[in-house]
Amino acid sequence: MFRTCLLATTAAAVLAFGTFVSTTPAQAQCTARFTCDPGVSPVCWFRLFYRNGNSSVFTVAAGGERRIFGLSPGERYCSSNRGTPGFQCNAQRIRMAC
């Protein structure tokens, strides 16, 4: 009797945990394309602001593009053709495909 109750309780716990894990929404992995128009500057600088509070900077050559993978909805960016954008820039939402 005790073994049957223990087995039933364990099975119920595993089932409940599996249901909890499967109903948790997955973090969307998105891709964005960043371009730099030719003629303004030899390179464009971009600063990405991630939702977790981190940021990163990268450059794109004039007339080129760069794809960034693994982004999440709600992340933002700043761009400049005069040097690295600061942290107090007017950040815009990243247009991305998920």
Disulfide bonds with the S-S distance in Angstrom:
Cys30-Cys98 1.86
Cys36-Cys44 2.02
Cys78-Cys89 1.77
